[in-house]
Structures are given as structure tokens and as C-alpha cells.
């Protein structure tokens, strides 16, 4: 379980004495930024985690089936504790949950993922009503709430589990994600950031994280939150919201 008193990893400006233990930690940290292959990944687990299935904040179901007209989106932006809170606060979001995706090991545990040997990244599942909040608005919150140029890390959180990712569930989501990436990359480049490293891919299996991770910052208001954006606004999502599906422009 994460230490909730202080952020993980050395604080800015921290001077490390190079000892055998430090060298081992540095080697392990580098190793965790390397993606495993299907052959080298940890084996599948037979059983999924046990969950109450109830959202701690709004008492919605975090498990399917979801409302018929709802859409599902998946976002990875570093530690999922703070990331999930961003999305459950958005009007039009029906429910959220955290878990693991993008890797190989079925039913991975948190300890499995922290080993760097599952290939998974920490993911927020977002179930939303597209008549109340657009996918563009979710993308805007995603891009602006983390640094998508950092590769296999977010701030002090280092490893493949902290990589930036968008896993789309519809062709429209794919197009909007790629377009938003292009536009936001231009904005970031204008103030000196490097290219975006976010993985944009079709959603595969999603494995729920353990119960204590779900809506963690609502249960632990003083818990660790490593979420920090670049301060650069994302132009997508600032346009007029889309009309309800089936509606027409006037």
C-alpha cells in the first residue's frame, strides 16, 4: 500500500548518498520503466478482486451493466487516486472506477502491477452520459491534469504503470483522441515541452483494482495525490458542446 503521508520517490532537491541499497533501488526503478513482453510478464491470476460494486461518493454501480445510453472511456495519467477524483467531479459522469489495463496479466493485483512485470498502467474507467458531457470535455480534463510528455513516469512516480494512456471504445473516440493529441502537442511545443508520449489505443480488458483503491481520496481526503498538470490549456473541449445525440444544429 502506498505511504499516504508523503509522496513516493525522492523529493525535489533531495541529495541521495550513493550506497549499495541506492544503486539497487536505481536499477529496480530503471527496470520498471521497461515494458515486459507477453512471455516475460507475470502469469495470469485465476480470480478477480472482490468488490462491493458501489461508488463511495455517489452510490452508483461501478460494475456493468451501465445505463443503455452511456459511453465508457479509459484514461491513464499517473497515480489513479487523484486522476479518478478529477472525473467523478465532472457533471455528466455517471460513475468511475480504477483498475489496470494495457498490459498482459489477467486479474493482476496492485503488487503485481507495481513490480513492473504486468505491462499494465493505472487506469480510470469513466462511464458518462454523452448528452450531458462530451468526450471532448473528458479529453480536456485528461490533457490538462497531467504532463503527457514524461514517458514512463508522472513526476516522482516512475514506472510503466504511470504512463499516460487513452484507451478508446468507439471509432469516434479514437478520432477525437488523436485530434486532441495533435492540437495539445502544438500548444505544449509553443512553451517548450517535448512531444506527447501518450499511448492511444483500442481498449482491451480492464481489471478492477482492489476495493481500497476505489474512490481512494474520498475515503482518505489527506491521501497522496501526485496529479499535476502543465498549466497549458487544451483547445479541444473549449468549443460549443455537442448537441444531444439525435439533435440538429439550429
Secondary structure, DSSP 4 states (H G I P E B T S, - for coil): ---SSS-SSPPTT------HHHHHHHHHHHHHTSPPPTTTSPPPPSSPPP---B-TTT--BSSSPPPTTEEEEEEEES-HHHHHHHHHTSTTEEEEEEEEESSS-TT--HHHHHTT-S--EEEEEEEEETTTS-HHHHHHHHHHTS-TTSSSEETTEESGGG-EEEEESSHHHHHHHHHHHHHHHHHHHTTT------EEEE---EEEPPGGGTTHHHH-TTS-------SPPPSTT-SPPPPPTT----
